[in-house]
Amino acid sequence: MLPVARAFRPDLVVSTVEQGAGPLLAAALGVPLVEQGIRLGWAGGDERAAEFRQVIADHLEPARQRLGIDDVAPRITIDVRPPSMGGTATETQWLMRYVPYNESRVVPAWLTQPADRPRVCVTLGTVVPALGGVAVLGEMLAELSTMDIEVLLALGDVDLSELGALPANTRALGWMPLSALMPTCAAIVHHGGAATTATPLVHGVPQVALPRSADQPLNAEVMSRRGVGIAVSETGEVAPALRRVLSEPEFTKAATEVADEIAAQPSPAAVVTELEALA
């Protein structure tokens, strides 16, 4: 990356906590570093963000020494968390509205029509099915089949054959942009991934999270603590939690409050203007 950066001569480097090359490039070029937060679990000066920053710096220490580059701290950090979920604004930590991004895709016509019963998205992201298969969904879908809901199974191109025949109230979607799906849903059941937790917040959709690894437990904890949904640890706990989320109005109320918070935060375009001034 360094030869490319030296040829390009940027005035500013924007990187994430998890991408350790950014600080090295900014130091080598003598330009400001901006750290872009991408998670609900940590950002900026949080203890956990500092921990990750140090772990990655230690990992890249041999490269830093080999290249003769001094360490550099971010001049500004960008925090996409809503204020009630940890988002913090200071002179050096800027809030920014989280904007869901999914690739463009033609959505089926029925998705644009009102549902005749509560529509619930079920997704495990891309990593969980790839590592552990989809067998874990069998028990969950069987329990959800007893509820008067429409289940939309969003698992990409994962092979679902081991599940056998899907319940009558379940529809497999393949790849489907969550940002197109969420406005039609009454709730979502998911694995606790960062974007999968944040996207429903934008649309005021309450959640049930079944986290497994990485930052998923922390995302689920933050979501649950704010009252926008429930975090569970076992597959058999999903259906009872979903019944609560759909029937108890405080979950939707909290999710709507967070959606309003997110909408009120500075847009990425506004933050870019500030970054231009910094550069």
Phi and psi in degrees as GROMACS dihedral restraints (atoms count N, CA, C in turn):
[ dihedral_restraints ]
;  ai    aj    ak    al  type     phi  dphi    fc
    3     4     5     6     1   -65.0    20    10
    4     5     6     7     1   -45.1    20    10
    6     7     8     9     1   -60.9    20    10
    7     8     9    10     1   -37.4    20    10
    9    10    11    12     1   -64.1    20    10
   10    11    12    13     1   -45.1    20    10
   12    13    14    15     1   -64.3    20    10
   13    14    15    16     1   -39.7    20    10
   15    16    17    18     1   -66.9    20    10
   16    17    18    19     1   -34.4    20    10
   18    19    20    21     1   -72.8    20    10
   19    20    21    22     1   -35.9    20    10
   21    22    23    24     1   -78.9    20    10
   22    23    24    25     1   -32.3    20    10
   24    25    26    27     1    54.0    20    10
   25    26    27    28     1    64.2    20    10
   27    28    29    30     1   -68.5    20    10
   28    29    30    31     1   155.1    20    10
   30    31    32    33     1   -91.4    20    10
   31    32    33    34     1    -7.8    20    10
   33    34    35    36     1  -159.9    20    10
   34    35    36    37     1   144.3    20    10
   36    37    38    39     1  -117.3    20    10
   37    38    39    40     1   126.4    20    10
   39    40    41    42     1  -111.2    20    10
   40    41    42    43     1   126.3    20    10
   42    43    44    45     1  -142.9    20    10
   43    44    45    46     1   169.3    20    10
   45    46    47    48     1  -103.0    20    10
   46    47    48    49     1   166.7    20    10
   48    49    50    51     1   -55.8    20    10
   49    50    51    52     1   -40.0    20    10
   51    52    53    54     1   -80.4    20    10
   52    53    54    55     1   -11.8    20    10
   54    55    56    57     1  -103.0    20    10
   55    56    57    58     1    94.9    20    10
   57    58    59    60     1   -72.8    20    10
   58    59    60    61     1   -13.0    20    10
   60    61    62    63     1   -71.1    20    10
   61    62    63    64     1   -28.4    20    10
   63    64    65    66     1   -54.9    20    10
   64    65    66    67     1   -52.0    20    10
   66    67    68    69     1   -59.8    20    10
   67    68    69    70     1   -36.2    20    10
   69    70    71    72     1   -67.4    20    10
   70    71    72    73     1   -41.0    20    10
   72    73    74    75     1   -64.3    20    10
   73    74    75    76     1   -46.1    20    10
   75    76    77    78     1   -60.6    20    10
   76    77    78    79     1   -41.0    20    10
   78    79    80    81     1   -66.5    20    10
   79    80    81    82     1   -42.8    20    10
   81    82    83    84     1   -64.8    20    10
   82    83    84    85     1   -34.5    20    10
   84    85    86    87     1   -92.1    20    10
   85    86    87    88     1   -12.9    20    10
   87    88    89    90     1    70.2    20    10
   88    89    90    91     1    35.7    20    10
   90    91    92    93     1  -120.6    20    10
   91    92    93    94     1   161.2    20    10
   93    94    95    96     1   -64.8    20    10
   94    95    96    97     1   148.1    20    10
   96    97    98    99     1  -108.2    20    10
   97    98    99   100     1   131.3    20    10
   99   100   101   102     1  -116.8    20    10
  100   101   102   103     1   129.6    20    10
  102   103   104   105     1  -102.1    20    10
  103   104   105   106     1   118.6    20    10
  105   106   107   108     1   -92.9    20    10
  106   107   108   109     1   116.2    20    10
  108   109   110   111     1   -74.1    20    10
  109   110   111   112     1   142.3    20    10
  111   112   113   114     1  -130.3    20    10
  112   113   114   115     1     5.3    20    10
  114   115   116   117     1  -128.5    20    10
  115   116   117   118     1   162.7    20    10
  117   118   119   120     1   -84.6    20    10
  118   119   120   121     1   -18.7    20    10
  120   121   122   123     1   -82.0    20    10
  121   122   123   124     1   -28.8    20    10
  123   124   125   126     1  -160.1    20    10
  124   125   126   127     1   156.0    20    10
  126   127   128   129     1  -170.7    20    10
  127   128   129   130     1   157.6    20    10
  129   130   131   132     1    56.4    20    10
  130   131   132   133     1  -122.9    20    10
  132   133   134   135     1   -89.0    20    10
  133   134   135   136     1     6.8    20    10
  135   136   137   138     1   -57.0    20    10
  136   137   138   139     1   149.1    20    10
  138   139   140   141     1   -57.7    20    10
  139   140   141   142     1   -41.3    20    10
  141   142   143   144     1   -69.8    20    10
  142   143   144   145     1   -36.8    20    10
  144   145   146   147     1   -64.0    20    10
  145   146   147   148     1   -41.6    20    10
  147   148   149   150     1   -63.3    20    10
  148   149   150   151     1   -37.2    20    10
  150   151   152   153     1   -63.2    20    10
  151   152   153   154     1   -47.5    20    10
  153   154   155   156     1   -64.7    20    10
  154   155   156   157     1   -40.6    20    10
  156   157   158   159     1   -58.3    20    10
  157   158   159   160     1   -42.2    20    10
  159   160   161   162     1   -71.4    20    10
  160   161   162   163     1   -41.8    20    10
  162   163   164   165     1   -59.2    20    10
  163   164   165   166     1   -43.3    20    10
  165   166   167   168     1   -72.5    20    10
  166   167   168   169     1   -37.2    20    10
  168   169   170   171     1   -62.3    20    10
  169   170   171   172     1   -41.6    20    10
  171   172   173   174     1   -63.1    20    10
  172   173   174   175     1   -39.7    20    10
  174   175   176   177     1   -62.7    20    10
  175   176   177   178     1   -35.9    20    10
  177   178   179   180     1   -95.3    20    10
  178   179   180   181     1     6.0    20    10
  180   181   182   183     1   -56.5    20    10
  181   182   183   184     1   -43.2    20    10
  183   184   185   186     1   -58.7    20    10
  184   185   186   187     1   -39.9    20    10
  186   187   188   189     1   -66.1    20    10
  187   188   189   190     1   -40.5    20    10
  189   190   191   192     1   -62.3    20    10
  190   191   192   193     1   -44.1    20    10
  192   193   194   195     1   -67.5    20    10
  193   194   195   196     1   -41.1    20    10
  195   196   197   198     1   -61.8    20    10
  196   197   198   199     1   -37.6    20    10
  198   199   200   201     1   -87.8    20    10
  199   200   201   202     1    -9.5    20    10
  201   202   203   204     1    67.1    20    10
  202   203   204   205     1    39.3    20    10
  204   205   206   207     1  -105.7    20    10
  205   206   207   208     1   131.3    20    10
  207   208   209   210     1   -74.2    20    10
  208   209   210   211     1   157.2    20    10
  210   211   212   213     1   -75.0    20    10
  211   212   213   214     1   153.8    20    10
  213   214   215   216     1  -140.1    20    10
  214   215   216   217     1   138.6    20    10
  216   217   218   219     1   -94.7    20    10
  217   218   219   220     1   153.2    20    10
  219   220   221   222     1   -64.0    20    10
  220   221   222   223     1   136.3    20    10
  222   223   224   225     1   -72.8    20    10
  223   224   225   226     1   -38.8    20    10
  225   226   227   228     1  -136.7    20    10
  226   227   228   229     1   143.8    20    10
  228   229   230   231     1  -116.6    20    10
  229   230   231   232     1   144.7    20    10
  231   232   233   234     1  -110.2    20    10
  232   233   234   235     1   129.0    20    10
  234   235   236   237     1  -116.6    20    10
  235   236   237   238     1   115.9    20    10
  237   238   239   240     1   -95.5    20    10
  238   239   240   241     1     6.4    20    10
  240   241   242   243     1   -78.1    20    10
  241   242   243   244     1   141.3    20    10
  243   244   245   246     1   -62.4    20    10
  244   245   246   247     1   148.7    20    10
  246   247   248   249     1   -55.3    20    10
  247   248   249   250     1   -37.4    20    10
  249   250   251   252     1   -76.0    20    10
  250   251   252   253     1    -4.0    20    10
  252   253   254   255     1  -120.7    20    10
  253   254   255   256     1    25.2    20    10
  255   256   257   258     1   110.4    20    10
  256   257   258   259     1   -12.7    20    10
  258   259   260   261     1   -58.5    20    10
  259   260   261   262     1   130.9    20    10
  261   262   263   264     1  -131.4    20    10
  262   263   264   265     1   130.8    20    10
  264   265   266   267     1  -110.1    20    10
  265   266   267   268     1   124.7    20    10
  267   268   269   270     1  -137.7    20    10
  268   269   270   271     1  -174.9    20    10
  270   271   272   273     1   -64.7    20    10
  271   272   273   274     1   -28.7    20    10
  273   274   275   276     1  -112.1    20    10
  274   275   276   277     1     1.1    20    10
  276   277   278   279     1  -128.5    20    10
  277   278   279   280     1   113.7    20    10
  279   280   281   282     1  -104.2    20    10
  280   281   282   283     1   136.5    20    10
  282   283   284   285     1   -79.6    20    10
  283   284   285   286     1   145.9    20    10
  285   286   287   288     1  -144.0    20    10
  286   287   288   289     1   141.9    20    10
  288   289   290   291     1   -64.4    20    10
  289   290   291   292     1   132.3    20    10
  291   292   293   294     1   -76.3    20    10
  292   293   294   295     1   127.1    20    10
  294   295   296   297     1  -119.0    20    10
  295   296   297   298     1   114.6    20    10
  297   298   299   300     1   -62.2    20    10
  298   299   300   301     1   140.4    20    10
  300   301   302   303     1  -128.6    20    10
  301   302   303   304     1   128.6    20    10
  303   304   305   306     1  -137.0    20    10
  304   305   306   307     1   152.5    20    10
  306   307   308   309     1   -60.9    20    10
  307   308   309   310     1   155.2    20    10
  309   310   311   312     1   -68.5    20    10
  310   311   312   313     1   140.8    20    10
  312   313   314   315     1  -158.2    20    10
  313   314   315   316     1   143.5    20    10
  315   316   317   318     1   -72.5    20    10
  316   317   318   319     1   124.2    20    10
  318   319   320   321     1   -97.5    20    10
  319   320   321   322     1   150.0    20    10
  321   322   323   324     1   -65.2    20    10
  322   323   324   325     1   150.3    20    10
  324   325   326   327     1   -60.3    20    10
  325   326   327   328     1   -35.7    20    10
  327   328   329   330     1   -63.5    20    10
  328   329   330   331     1   -23.4    20    10
  330   331   332   333     1   -68.7    20    10
  331   332   333   334     1   -21.8    20    10
  333   334   335   336     1   -87.2    20    10
  334   335   336   337     1    -4.6    20    10
  336   337   338   339     1   -98.1    20    10
  337   338   339   340     1   148.6    20    10
  339   340   341   342     1   -60.4    20    10
  340   341   342   343     1   140.9    20    10
  342   343   344   345     1   -80.2    20    10
  343   344   345   346     1   147.8    20    10
  345   346   347   348     1   -88.9    20    10
  346   347   348   349     1    -2.5    20    10
  348   349   350   351     1  -155.2    20    10
  349   350   351   352     1   165.8    20    10
  351   352   353   354     1   -55.1    20    10
  352   353   354   355     1   131.8    20    10
  354   355   356   357     1  -101.5    20    10
  355   356   357   358     1   127.4    20    10
  357   358   359   360     1  -124.2    20    10
  358   359   360   361     1   123.7    20    10
  360   361   362   363     1   -86.0    20    10
  361   362   363   364     1   136.3    20    10
  363   364   365   366     1  -122.2    20    10
  364   365   366   367     1   121.4    20    10
  366   367   368   369     1  -143.9    20    10
  367   368   369   370     1   148.8    20    10
  369   370   371   372     1  -118.7    20    10
  370   371   372   373     1    17.4    20    10
  372   373   374   375     1    69.6    20    10
  373   374   375   376     1  -154.2    20    10
  375   376   377   378     1  -109.0    20    10
  376   377   378   379     1   -29.4    20    10
  378   379   380   381     1   -77.3    20    10
  379   380   381   382     1   -46.2    20    10
  381   382   383   384     1   -59.1    20    10
  382   383   384   385     1   -50.4    20    10
  384   385   386   387     1   -63.3    20    10
  385   386   387   388     1   -36.0    20    10
  387   388   389   390     1   -65.0    20    10
  388   389   390   391     1   -34.8    20    10
  390   391   392   393     1   -86.8    20    10
  391   392   393   394     1   -38.9    20    10
  393   394   395   396     1  -120.4    20    10
  394   395   396   397     1     3.0    20    10
  396   397   398   399     1    75.6    20    10
  397   398   399   400     1  -174.3    20    10
  399   400   401   402     1  -113.9    20    10
  400   401   402   403     1     8.3    20    10
  402   403   404   405     1   -58.2    20    10
  403   404   405   406     1   -30.8    20    10
  405   406   407   408     1   -59.4    20    10
  406   407   408   409     1   -21.7    20    10
  408   409   410   411     1   -79.2    20    10
  409   410   411   412     1   -18.8    20    10
  411   412   413   414     1   -56.4    20    10
  412   413   414   415     1   -54.2    20    10
  414   415   416   417     1   -62.4    20    10
  415   416   417   418     1   -41.3    20    10
  417   418   419   420     1   -62.4    20    10
  418   419   420   421     1   -48.3    20    10
  420   421   422   423     1   -65.3    20    10
  421   422   423   424     1   -33.8    20    10
  423   424   425   426     1   -62.2    20    10
  424   425   426   427     1   -41.7    20    10
  426   427   428   429     1   -71.0    20    10
  427   428   429   430     1   -38.8    20    10
  429   430   431   432     1   -68.3    20    10
  430   431   432   433     1   -22.2    20    10
  432   433   434   435     1   -68.0    20    10
  433   434   435   436     1   -17.9    20    10
  435   436   437   438     1   -84.9    20    10
  436   437   438   439     1    -5.6    20    10
  438   439   440   441     1   -98.5    20    10
  439   440   441   442     1   150.8    20    10
  441   442   443   444     1   -84.5    20    10
  442   443   444   445     1    70.1    20    10
  444   445   446   447     1  -138.4    20    10
  445   446   447   448     1   163.5    20    10
  447   448   449   450     1  -104.5    20    10
  448   449   450   451     1   118.6    20    10
  450   451   452   453     1   -98.4    20    10
  451   452   453   454     1   123.2    20    10
  453   454   455   456     1  -107.1    20    10
  454   455   456   457     1   113.5    20    10
  456   457   458   459     1   -93.8    20    10
  457   458   459   460     1   107.4    20    10
  459   460   461   462     1  -108.3    20    10
  460   461   462   463     1    91.8    20    10
  462   463   464   465     1  -126.3    20    10
  463   464   465   466     1    19.3    20    10
  465   466   467   468     1    65.4    20    10
  466   467   468   469     1  -140.6    20    10
  468   469   470   471     1   -98.8    20    10
  469   470   471   472     1    25.0    20    10
  471   472   473   474     1   -64.4    20    10
  472   473   474   475     1   141.4    20    10
  474   475   476   477     1   -71.0    20    10
  475   476   477   478     1   118.5    20    10
  477   478   479   480     1   -99.3    20    10
  478   479   480   481     1     7.0    20    10
  480   481   482   483     1   -61.1    20    10
  481   482   483   484     1   -31.3    20    10
  483   484   485   486     1   -68.6    20    10
  484   485   486   487     1   -12.6    20    10
  486   487   488   489     1   -82.0    20    10
  487   488   489   490     1   -14.5    20    10
  489   490   491   492     1    72.2    20    10
  490   491   492   493     1  -153.9    20    10
  492   493   494   495     1   -69.2    20    10
  493   494   495   496     1   130.5    20    10
  495   496   497   498     1   -74.9    20    10
  496   497   498   499     1   150.3    20    10
  498   499   500   501     1   -57.8    20    10
  499   500   501   502     1   157.2    20    10
  501   502   503   504     1   -60.9    20    10
  502   503   504   505     1   -28.7    20    10
  504   505   506   507     1   -93.1    20    10
  505   506   507   508     1    12.3    20    10
  507   508   509   510     1  -116.0    20    10
  508   509   510   511     1   133.9    20    10
  510   511   512   513     1  -124.5    20    10
  511   512   513   514     1   126.4    20    10
  513   514   515   516     1   -84.9    20    10
  514   515   516   517     1   127.6    20    10
  516   517   518   519     1  -100.6    20    10
  517   518   519   520     1   -18.4    20    10
  519   520   521   522     1    70.4    20    10
  520   521   522   523     1  -142.5    20    10
  522   523   524   525     1   -78.2    20    10
  523   524   525   526     1   129.1    20    10
  525   526   527   528     1  -148.5    20    10
  526   527   528   529     1   123.5    20    10
  528   529   530   531     1   -59.9    20    10
  529   530   531   532     1   123.1    20    10
  531   532   533   534     1   -61.4    20    10
  532   533   534   535     1   -31.7    20    10
  534   535   536   537     1   -67.3    20    10
  535   536   537   538     1   -23.7    20    10
  537   538   539   540     1   -87.1    20    10
  538   539   540   541     1   -29.4    20    10
  540   541   542   543     1   -81.5    20    10
  541   542   543   544     1   -38.6    20    10
  543   544   545   546     1   -59.0    20    10
  544   545   546   547     1   -39.6    20    10
  546   547   548   549     1   -61.3    20    10
  547   548   549   550     1   -17.1    20    10
  549   550   551   552     1   -98.2    20    10
  550   551   552   553     1    -3.0    20    10
  552   553   554   555     1  -103.0    20    10
  553   554   555   556     1   148.3    20    10
  555   556   557   558     1   -90.0    20    10
  556   557   558   559     1   -20.7    20    10
  558   559   560   561     1  -166.4    20    10
  559   560   561   562     1   167.9    20    10
  561   562   563   564     1  -138.4    20    10
  562   563   564   565     1   141.3    20    10
  564   565   566   567     1  -113.1    20    10
  565   566   567   568     1   127.7    20    10
  567   568   569   570     1  -151.9    20    10
  568   569   570   571     1  -177.1    20    10
  570   571   572   573     1   -95.0    20    10
  571   572   573   574     1    -5.6    20    10
  573   574   575   576     1    92.2    20    10
  574   575   576   577     1    13.1    20    10
  576   577   578   579     1   -60.9    20    10
  577   578   579   580     1   155.1    20    10
  579   580   581   582     1   -58.8    20    10
  580   581   582   583     1   -54.3    20    10
  582   583   584   585     1   -69.8    20    10
  583   584   585   586     1   -34.0    20    10
  585   586   587   588     1   -71.2    20    10
  586   587   588   589     1   -25.2    20    10
  588   589   590   591     1   -81.6    20    10
  589   590   591   592     1   -38.4    20    10
  591   592   593   594     1   -76.7    20    10
  592   593   594   595     1   -35.4    20    10
  594   595   596   597     1   -61.8    20    10
  595   596   597   598     1   -45.5    20    10
  597   598   599   600     1   -61.3    20    10
  598   599   600   601     1   -30.3    20    10
  600   601   602   603     1   -61.2    20    10
  601   602   603   604     1   -38.8    20    10
  603   604   605   606     1   -59.8    20    10
  604   605   606   607     1   -33.9    20    10
  606   607   608   609     1  -101.1    20    10
  607   608   609   610     1     6.2    20    10
  609   610   611   612     1    67.5    20    10
  610   611   612   613     1    33.9    20    10
  612   613   614   615     1  -101.4    20    10
  613   614   615   616     1   122.8    20    10
  615   616   617   618     1   -69.3    20    10
  616   617   618   619     1   161.3    20    10
  618   619   620   621     1  -136.4    20    10
  619   620   621   622     1   157.1    20    10
  621   622   623   624     1  -127.7    20    10
  622   623   624   625     1   126.1    20    10
  624   625   626   627     1  -115.8    20    10
  625   626   627   628     1   136.7    20    10
  627   628   629   630     1  -121.6    20    10
  628   629   630   631     1    77.7    20    10
  630   631   632   633     1   -74.2    20    10
  631   632   633   634     1   154.8    20    10
  633   634   635   636     1  -127.3    20    10
  634   635   636   637     1   -46.7    20    10
  636   637   638   639     1  -155.6    20    10
  637   638   639   640     1  -176.2    20    10
  639   640   641   642     1    53.5    20    10
  640   641   642   643     1  -131.2    20    10
  642   643   644   645     1   -89.8    20    10
  643   644   645   646     1     3.9    20    10
  645   646   647   648     1   -59.1    20    10
  646   647   648   649     1   -46.8    20    10
  648   649   650   651     1   -59.8    20    10
  649   650   651   652     1   -37.6    20    10
  651   652   653   654     1   -70.6    20    10
  652   653   654   655     1   -41.8    20    10
  654   655   656   657     1   -59.9    20    10
  655   656   657   658     1   -43.8    20    10
  657   658   659   660     1   -64.3    20    10
  658   659   660   661     1   -38.3    20    10
  660   661   662   663     1   -65.1    20    10
  661   662   663   664     1   -44.7    20    10
  663   664   665   666     1   -62.5    20    10
  664   665   666   667     1   -43.6    20    10
  666   667   668   669     1   -61.8    20    10
  667   668   669   670     1   -46.4    20    10
  669   670   671   672     1   -66.4    20    10
  670   671   672   673     1   -42.4    20    10
  672   673   674   675     1   -61.5    20    10
  673   674   675   676     1   -34.2    20    10
  675   676   677   678     1   -75.0    20    10
  676   677   678   679     1   -15.6    20    10
  678   679   680   681     1    88.7    20    10
  679   680   681   682     1    13.5    20    10
  681   682   683   684     1   -89.2    20    10
  682   683   684   685     1    -1.0    20    10
  684   685   686   687     1   179.0    20    10
  685   686   687   688     1  -166.4    20    10
  687   688   689   690     1  -130.5    20    10
  688   689   690   691     1   135.0    20    10
  690   691   692   693     1   -99.5    20    10
  691   692   693   694     1   133.5    20    10
  693   694   695   696     1  -125.3    20    10
  694   695   696   697     1   162.9    20    10
  696   697   698   699     1  -112.5    20    10
  697   698   699   700     1   -15.2    20    10
  699   700   701   702     1  -127.7    20    10
  700   701   702   703     1   149.2    20    10
  702   703   704   705     1   -57.7    20    10
  703   704   705   706     1   -39.0    20    10
  705   706   707   708     1   -67.1    20    10
  706   707   708   709     1   -12.0    20    10
  708   709   710   711     1   -89.4    20    10
  709   710   711   712     1    -8.4    20    10
  711   712   713   714     1   -65.9    20    10
  712   713   714   715     1   -51.7    20    10
  714   715   716   717     1   -60.0    20    10
  715   716   717   718     1   -48.1    20    10
  717   718   719   720     1   -59.7    20    10
  718   719   720   721     1   -39.2    20    10
  720   721   722   723     1   -65.2    20    10
  721   722   723   724     1   -40.7    20    10
  723   724   725   726     1   -64.9    20    10
  724   725   726   727     1   -38.8    20    10
  726   727   728   729     1   -58.6    20    10
  727   728   729   730     1   -42.5    20    10
  729   730   731   732     1   -64.8    20    10
  730   731   732   733     1   -45.9    20    10
  732   733   734   735     1   -61.4    20    10
  733   734   735   736     1   -35.9    20    10
  735   736   737   738     1   -81.1    20    10
  736   737   738   739     1   -26.0    20    10
  738   739   740   741     1  -102.6    20    10
  739   740   741   742     1   -23.1    20    10
  741   742   743   744     1   -98.7    20    10
  742   743   744   745     1   113.9    20    10
  744   745   746   747     1   -65.2    20    10
  745   746   747   748     1   -18.4    20    10
  747   748   749   750     1   -64.6    20    10
  748   749   750   751     1   -26.0    20    10
  750   751   752   753     1   -69.3    20    10
  751   752   753   754     1   -46.1    20    10
  753   754   755   756     1   -65.5    20    10
  754   755   756   757     1   -37.1    20    10
  756   757   758   759     1   -61.3    20    10
  757   758   759   760     1   -47.0    20    10
  759   760   761   762     1   -64.7    20    10
  760   761   762   763     1   -40.6    20    10
  762   763   764   765     1   -63.6    20    10
  763   764   765   766     1   -38.4    20    10
  765   766   767   768     1   -66.0    20    10
  766   767   768   769     1   -39.8    20    10
  768   769   770   771     1   -61.0    20    10
  769   770   771   772     1   -43.2    20    10
  771   772   773   774     1   -67.4    20    10
  772   773   774   775     1   -39.3    20    10
  774   775   776   777     1   -58.9    20    10
  775   776   777   778     1   -41.0    20    10
  777   778   779   780     1   -65.5    20    10
  778   779   780   781     1   -38.6    20    10
  780   781   782   783     1   -59.5    20    10
  781   782   783   784     1   -47.7    20    10
  783   784   785   786     1   -62.0    20    10
  784   785   786   787     1   -43.2    20    10
  786   787   788   789     1   -63.1    20    10
  787   788   789   790     1   -28.2    20    10
  789   790   791   792     1   -83.2    20    10
  790   791   792   793     1   -11.5    20    10
  792   793   794   795     1   -75.9    20    10
  793   794   795   796     1   156.3    20    10
  795   796   797   798     1   -56.8    20    10
  796   797   798   799     1   139.7    20    10
  798   799   800   801     1   -74.1    20    10
  799   800   801   802     1   159.8    20    10
  801   802   803   804     1   -55.4    20    10
  802   803   804   805     1   -37.2    20    10
  804   805   806   807     1   -61.7    20    10
  805   806   807   808     1   -40.5    20    10
  807   808   809   810     1   -65.5    20    10
  808   809   810   811     1   -39.0    20    10
  810   811   812   813     1   -68.2    20    10
  811   812   813   814     1   -36.3    20    10
  813   814   815   816     1   -59.2    20    10
  814   815   816   817     1   -39.3    20    10
  816   817   818   819     1   -58.8    20    10
  817   818   819   820     1   -41.8    20    10
  819   820   821   822     1   -67.5    20    10
  820   821   822   823     1   -36.6    20    10
  822   823   824   825     1   -66.5    20    10
  823   824   825   826     1   -36.1    20    10
  825   826   827   828     1   -61.1    20    10
  826   827   828   829     1   -41.9    20    10
  828   829   830   831     1   -64.3    20    10
  829   830   831   832     1   -39.0    20    10
  831   832   833   834     1   -65.2    20    10
  832   833   834   835     1   -40.7    20    10
